[in-house]
Amino acid sequence: MISNKIEYEKAQEEIHILEERLERLKKTHPIGSKGFTKAGIRKMIARLHEELAVFEGSEEAKQPIST
């Protein structure tokens, strides 16, 4: 689970990387090919979106970044 803003930013970056990977797979492997791999990437993206949503609703997200 995401517990601070640094982890939140890392999760957003990971989503971006996974989305790029999924797009590459879509281009190189037509529908029906590498289906399990594409589905797994979609599940990882969905899990990260859920974790981001939970964090966004938490008190930690509402706190200013302390330096």
N, CA, C and O atoms as CSV, one atom per row, in Angstrom:
chain,resi,resn,atom,element,x,y,z
A,1,MET,N,N,0.836,-1.184,0.000
A,1,MET,CA,C,0.000,0.000,0.000
A,1,MET,C,C,0.879,1.245,0.000
A,1,MET,O,O,1.990,1.249,0.530
A,2,ILE,N,N,0.364,2.269,-0.592
A,2,ILE,CA,C,1.071,3.541,-0.679
A,2,ILE,C,C,0.852,4.281,0.638
A,2,ILE,O,O,-0.283,4.478,1.070
A,3,SER,N,N,1.956,4.690,1.269
A,3,SER,CA,C,1.823,5.327,2.572
A,3,SER,C,C,2.365,6.746,2.625
A,3,SER,O,O,2.227,7.417,3.647
A,4,ASN,N,N,2.987,7.224,1.530
A,4,ASN,CA,C,3.464,8.613,1.533
A,4,ASN,C,C,3.537,9.130,0.097
A,4,ASN,O,O,3.349,8.380,-0.861
A,5,LYS,N,N,3.813,10.423,-0.026
A,5,LYS,CA,C,3.789,11.050,-1.349
A,5,LYS,C,C,4.910,10.564,-2.257
A,5,LYS,O,O,4.757,10.582,-3.478
A,6,ILE,N,N,6.017,10.137,-1.698
A,6,ILE,CA,C,7.109,9.611,-2.521
A,6,ILE,C,C,6.671,8.297,-3.167
A,6,ILE,O,O,6.887,8.086,-4.360
A,7,GLU,N,N,6.059,7.420,-2.380
A,7,GLU,CA,C,5.553,6.162,-2.929
A,7,GLU,C,C,4.448,6.426,-3.955
A,7,GLU,O,O,4.333,5.708,-4.949
A,8,TYR,N,N,3.639,7.454,-3.709
A,8,TYR,CA,C,2.579,7.845,-4.640
A,8,TYR,C,C,3.174,8.214,-5.994
A,8,TYR,O,O,2.690,7.766,-7.033
A,9,GLU,N,N,4.216,9.025,-5.979
A,9,GLU,CA,C,4.869,9.433,-7.219
A,9,GLU,C,C,5.507,8.236,-7.933
A,9,GLU,O,O,5.450,8.136,-9.158
A,10,LYS,N,N,6.113,7.334,-7.160
A,10,LYS,CA,C,6.706,6.130,-7.748
A,10,LYS,C,C,5.628,5.265,-8.410
A,10,LYS,O,O,5.856,4.703,-9.482
A,11,ALA,N,N,4.467,5.157,-7.781
A,11,ALA,CA,C,3.370,4.369,-8.344
A,11,ALA,C,C,2.871,4.989,-9.647
A,11,ALA,O,O,2.566,4.272,-10.600
A,12,GLN,N,N,2.787,6.313,-9.691
A,12,GLN,CA,C,2.379,6.978,-10.922
A,12,GLN,C,C,3.386,6.709,-12.041
A,12,GLN,O,O,3.000,6.480,-13.188
A,13,GLU,N,N,4.651,6.738,-11.711
A,13,GLU,CA,C,5.695,6.453,-12.692
A,13,GLU,C,C,5.598,5.001,-13.174
A,13,GLU,O,O,5.756,4.724,-14.363
A,14,GLU,N,N,5.338,4.085,-12.246
A,14,GLU,CA,C,5.215,2.676,-12.604
A,14,GLU,C,C,4.024,2.458,-13.540
A,14,GLU,O,O,4.111,1.663,-14.476
A,15,ILE,N,N,2.915,3.156,-13.293
A,15,ILE,CA,C,1.752,3.060,-14.179
A,15,ILE,C,C,2.131,3.504,-15.586
A,15,ILE,O,O,1.772,2.854,-16.567
A,16,HIS,N,N,2.847,4.599,-15.678
A,16,HIS,CA,C,3.274,5.115,-16.978
A,16,HIS,C,C,4.135,4.078,-17.712
A,16,HIS,O,O,3.934,3.835,-18.902
A,17,ILE,N,N,5.074,3.479,-17.016
A,17,ILE,CA,C,5.948,2.458,-17.614
A,17,ILE,C,C,5.135,1.249,-18.071
A,17,ILE,O,O,5.355,0.727,-19.164
A,18,LEU,N,N,4.197,0.803,-17.236
A,18,LEU,CA,C,3.370,-0.349,-17.591
A,18,LEU,C,C,2.476,-0.048,-18.793
A,18,LEU,O,O,2.280,-0.905,-19.654
A,19,GLU,N,N,1.934,1.172,-18.851
A,19,GLU,CA,C,1.099,1.545,-19.993
A,19,GLU,C,C,1.910,1.551,-21.282
A,19,GLU,O,O,1.416,1.121,-22.325
A,20,GLU,N,N,3.144,2.033,-21.223
A,20,GLU,CA,C,4.015,2.014,-22.398
A,20,GLU,C,C,4.311,0.572,-22.823
A,20,GLU,O,O,4.292,0.252,-24.012
A,21,ARG,N,N,4.580,-0.278,-21.855
A,21,ARG,CA,C,4.862,-1.689,-22.137
A,21,ARG,C,C,3.659,-2.362,-22.791
A,21,ARG,O,O,3.809,-3.136,-23.736
A,22,LEU,N,N,2.459,-2.059,-22.278
A,22,LEU,CA,C,1.239,-2.631,-22.833
A,22,LEU,C,C,1.043,-2.172,-24.284
A,22,LEU,O,O,0.665,-2.970,-25.142
A,23,GLU,N,N,1.295,-0.907,-24.552
A,23,GLU,CA,C,1.171,-0.396,-25.923
A,23,GLU,C,C,2.151,-1.088,-26.868
A,23,GLU,O,O,1.794,-1.420,-27.998
A,24,ARG,N,N,3.378,-1.305,-26.412
A,24,ARG,CA,C,4.359,-2.015,-27.240
A,24,ARG,C,C,3.889,-3.434,-27.542
A,24,ARG,O,O,4.015,-3.906,-28.671
A,25,LEU,N,N,3.345,-4.116,-26.527
A,25,LEU,CA,C,2.840,-5.477,-26.728
A,25,LEU,C,C,1.677,-5.497,-27.721
A,25,LEU,O,O,1.583,-6.395,-28.558
A,26,LYS,N,N,0.797,-4.504,-27.622
A,26,LYS,CA,C,-0.337,-4.437,-28.540
A,26,LYS,C,C,0.137,-4.281,-29.981
A,26,LYS,O,O,-0.449,-4.854,-30.899
A,27,LYS,N,N,1.194,-3.506,-30.174
A,27,LYS,CA,C,1.709,-3.268,-31.520
A,27,LYS,C,C,2.443,-4.479,-32.084
A,27,LYS,O,O,2.351,-4.764,-33.278
A,28,THR,N,N,3.168,-5.189,-31.231
A,28,THR,CA,C,3.984,-6.296,-31.717
A,28,THR,C,C,3.258,-7.637,-31.722
A,28,THR,O,O,3.679,-8.562,-32.416
A,29,HIS,N,N,2.175,-7.755,-30.958
A,29,HIS,CA,C,1.440,-9.022,-30.876
A,29,HIS,C,C,-0.049,-8.744,-31.088
A,29,HIS,O,O,-0.669,-8.045,-30.286
A,30,PRO,N,N,-0.617,-9.279,-32.150
A,30,PRO,CA,C,-2.032,-9.030,-32.444
A,30,PRO,C,C,-2.953,-9.640,-31.385
A,30,PRO,O,O,-2.520,-10.370,-30.493
A,31,ILE,N,N,-4.217,-9.316,-31.520
A,31,ILE,CA,C,-5.236,-9.840,-30.598
A,31,ILE,C,C,-5.151,-11.365,-30.560
A,31,ILE,O,O,-5.035,-12.015,-31.599
A,32,GLY,N,N,-5.207,-11.910,-29.389
A,32,GLY,CA,C,-5.133,-13.359,-29.226
A,32,GLY,C,C,-3.726,-13.862,-28.945
A,32,GLY,O,O,-3.545,-15.005,-28.526
A,33,SER,N,N,-2.741,-13.023,-29.172
A,33,SER,CA,C,-1.353,-13.395,-28.931
A,33,SER,C,C,-0.855,-12.661,-27.694
A,33,SER,O,O,-1.116,-11.470,-27.523
A,34,LYS,N,N,-0.151,-13.363,-26.846
A,34,LYS,CA,C,0.364,-12.796,-25.596
A,34,LYS,C,C,-0.769,-12.260,-24.717
A,34,LYS,O,O,-0.585,-11.287,-23.986
A,35,GLY,N,N,-1.917,-12.885,-24.792
A,35,GLY,CA,C,-3.086,-12.431,-24.039
A,35,GLY,C,C,-2.882,-12.431,-22.542
A,35,GLY,O,O,-3.316,-11.507,-21.854
A,36,PHE,N,N,-2.222,-13.465,-22.025
A,36,PHE,CA,C,-1.998,-13.526,-20.582
A,36,PHE,C,C,-1.060,-12.415,-20.131
A,36,PHE,O,O,-1.248,-11.836,-19.061
A,37,THR,N,N,-0.061,-12.121,-20.934
A,37,THR,CA,C,0.877,-11.058,-20.585
A,37,THR,C,C,0.161,-9.718,-20.552
A,37,THR,O,O,0.326,-8.954,-19.601
A,38,LYS,N,N,-0.631,-9.422,-21.577
A,38,LYS,CA,C,-1.363,-8.158,-21.634
A,38,LYS,C,C,-2.357,-8.059,-20.478
A,38,LYS,O,O,-2.506,-6.999,-19.871
A,39,ALA,N,N,-3.029,-9.153,-20.181
A,39,ALA,CA,C,-3.993,-9.158,-19.081
A,39,ALA,C,C,-3.289,-8.913,-17.747
A,39,ALA,O,O,-3.804,-8.191,-16.893
A,40,GLY,N,N,-2.124,-9.510,-17.572
A,40,GLY,CA,C,-1.362,-9.301,-16.342
A,40,GLY,C,C,-0.940,-7.860,-16.160
A,40,GLY,O,O,-0.991,-7.327,-15.052
A,41,ILE,N,N,-0.524,-7.227,-17.245
A,41,ILE,CA,C,-0.126,-5.821,-17.173
A,41,ILE,C,C,-1.341,-4.963,-16.832
A,41,ILE,O,O,-1.243,-4.041,-16.022
A,42,ARG,N,N,-2.481,-5.261,-17.444
A,42,ARG,CA,C,-3.705,-4.503,-17.133
A,42,ARG,C,C,-4.079,-4.657,-15.657
A,42,ARG,O,O,-4.518,-3.697,-15.024
A,43,LYS,N,N,-3.907,-5.861,-15.113
A,43,LYS,CA,C,-4.211,-6.080,-13.689
A,43,LYS,C,C,-3.268,-5.280,-12.795
A,43,LYS,O,O,-3.696,-4.720,-11.785
A,44,MET,N,N,-1.984,-5.224,-13.162
A,44,MET,CA,C,-1.031,-4.437,-12.365
A,44,MET,C,C,-1.398,-2.962,-12.401
A,44,MET,O,O,-1.333,-2.277,-11.380
A,45,ILE,N,N,-1.784,-2.468,-13.578
A,45,ILE,CA,C,-2.185,-1.067,-13.710
A,45,ILE,C,C,-3.423,-0.798,-12.851
A,45,ILE,O,O,-3.484,0.211,-12.148
A,46,ALA,N,N,-4.402,-1.694,-12.907
A,46,ALA,CA,C,-5.626,-1.528,-12.119
A,46,ALA,C,C,-5.318,-1.523,-10.621
A,46,ALA,O,O,-5.866,-0.713,-9.873
A,47,ARG,N,N,-4.442,-2.427,-10.189
A,47,ARG,CA,C,-4.077,-2.481,-8.763
A,47,ARG,C,C,-3.437,-1.168,-8.322
A,47,ARG,O,O,-3.750,-0.645,-7.252
A,48,LEU,N,N,-2.548,-0.643,-9.147
A,48,LEU,CA,C,-1.888,0.614,-8.798
A,48,LEU,C,C,-2.889,1.765,-8.760
A,48,LEU,O,O,-2.799,2.630,-7.889
A,49,HIS,N,N,-3.840,1.786,-9.691
A,49,HIS,CA,C,-4.869,2.828,-9.675
A,49,HIS,C,C,-5.689,2.751,-8.385
A,49,HIS,O,O,-6.032,3.779,-7.801
A,50,GLU,N,N,-5.999,1.539,-7.946
A,50,GLU,CA,C,-6.749,1.372,-6.697
A,50,GLU,C,C,-5.946,1.892,-5.510
A,50,GLU,O,O,-6.487,2.580,-4.644
A,51,GLU,N,N,-4.663,1.566,-5.470
A,51,GLU,CA,C,-3.822,2.036,-4.376
A,51,GLU,C,C,-3.698,3.561,-4.390
A,51,GLU,O,O,-3.706,4.195,-3.335
A,52,LEU,N,N,-3.583,4.147,-5.582
A,52,LEU,CA,C,-3.515,5.607,-5.684
A,52,LEU,C,C,-4.805,6.226,-5.153
A,52,LEU,O,O,-4.767,7.226,-4.437
A,53,ALA,N,N,-5.940,5.636,-5.500
A,53,ALA,CA,C,-7.227,6.165,-5.045
A,53,ALA,C,C,-7.351,6.110,-3.525
A,53,ALA,O,O,-7.834,7.056,-2.904
A,54,VAL,N,N,-6.917,5.004,-2.931
A,54,VAL,CA,C,-6.967,4.886,-1.467
A,54,VAL,C,C,-6.085,5.957,-0.831
A,54,VAL,O,O,-6.490,6.612,0.130
A,55,PHE,N,N,-4.889,6.131,-1.363
A,55,PHE,CA,C,-3.986,7.127,-0.805
A,55,PHE,C,C,-4.554,8.536,-0.979
A,55,PHE,O,O,-4.464,9.358,-0.067
A,56,GLU,N,N,-5.135,8.814,-2.141
A,56,GLU,CA,C,-5.689,10.142,-2.389
A,56,GLU,C,C,-6.795,10.487,-1.400
A,56,GLU,O,O,-7.008,11.660,-1.091
A,57,GLY,N,N,-7.497,9.479,-0.904
A,57,GLY,CA,C,-8.551,9.701,0.079
A,57,GLY,C,C,-8.049,9.731,1.515
A,57,GLY,O,O,-8.822,9.995,2.436
A,58,SER,N,N,-6.775,9.467,1.713
A,58,SER,CA,C,-6.236,9.410,3.075
A,58,SER,C,C,-5.816,10.784,3.578
A,58,SER,O,O,-5.689,11.736,2.809
A,59,GLU,N,N,-5.607,10.861,4.857
A,59,GLU,CA,C,-5.138,12.091,5.478
A,59,GLU,C,C,-3.711,12.432,5.049
A,59,GLU,O,O,-3.359,13.604,4.916
A,60,GLU,N,N,-2.898,11.403,4.833
A,60,GLU,CA,C,-1.495,11.618,4.428
A,60,GLU,C,C,-1.430,12.433,3.159
A,60,GLU,O,O,-0.569,13.303,3.033
A,61,ALA,N,N,-2.317,12.176,2.216
A,61,ALA,CA,C,-2.296,12.890,0.933
A,61,ALA,C,C,-2.650,14.352,1.107
A,61,ALA,O,O,-2.258,15.190,0.295
A,62,LYS,N,N,-3.375,14.661,2.144
A,62,LYS,CA,C,-3.822,16.039,2.370
A,62,LYS,C,C,-2.785,16.887,3.083
A,62,LYS,O,O,-2.930,18.107,3.164
A,63,GLN,N,N,-1.738,16.254,3.602
A,63,GLN,CA,C,-0.690,16.961,4.318
A,63,GLN,C,C,0.312,17.551,3.340
A,63,GLN,O,O,0.617,16.920,2.328
A,64,PRO,N,N,0.831,18.739,3.608
A,64,PRO,CA,C,1.876,19.293,2.742
A,64,PRO,C,C,3.151,18.483,2.866
A,64,PRO,O,O,3.397,17.851,3.893
A,65,ILE,N,N,3.963,18.502,1.818
A,65,ILE,CA,C,5.230,17.775,1.840
A,65,ILE,C,C,6.170,18.474,2.811
A,65,ILE,O,O,6.416,19.675,2.694
A,66,SER,N,N,6.697,17.714,3.773
A,66,SER,CA,C,7.632,18.292,4.744
A,66,SER,C,C,9.052,18.106,4.244
A,66,SER,O,O,9.403,17.057,3.703
A,67,THR,N,N,9.865,19.140,4.432
A,67,THR,CA,C,11.262,19.067,3.984
A,67,THR,C,C,12.210,19.074,5.133
A,67,THR,O,O,13.423,19.018,4.933
